[in-house]
Amino acid sequence: MKTVRLMACDDSFQANLIKGALENEGIPVILHNEHTSDVMRGYIREASTVDIFIDERDSERALELLERNQMIPERLNCCPYCHSDQITFVLKKKHRVRAILAGLLALLAASSPGTEHWEYVCKQCGARFDKPVGKEKKQ
């Protein structure tokens, strides 16, 4: 079993609503950073988010369920340049040392290391970007 991060929520209340919806459909959920997010809310953005982890095999079904119930916005999983859905989330080359140090500090502080050291890379066109876009709707 391989767990994957399904999404991050702004607070533990939202994360628990989503957890309940998924578990009602038989999808086991693990919340990460739930209690730290309540304590650090308003102080450090990265520490105030709650990550939702599920089994990799359930990820498509979970996203479809959440979209159908309007619990998450449109999926942002495409390159903003060529609109390919073949993208990966990688560590920025120029931030590797800073990312390792931030990860160690976050580990010591029992908080999330954040995402500012990461970027998306399109496997099709090679573009690097901070945020993916949704699929274009055909008319």
Buried (B, 14 or more C-beta within 10 A) or exposed (E): EEBEEBBBBEBBEBBBEBBEBBEEEEBEBBBBBBEBBEEBBEEBBBBBBBBBBBBEEBBEBBBEBBEEEEBBEEBBBBBBBEBBEEBEEEEBEEBEEEBEEBBEEBEEEEBBBBBBBBBBBBEEEEBEBEEBBEEEEEE
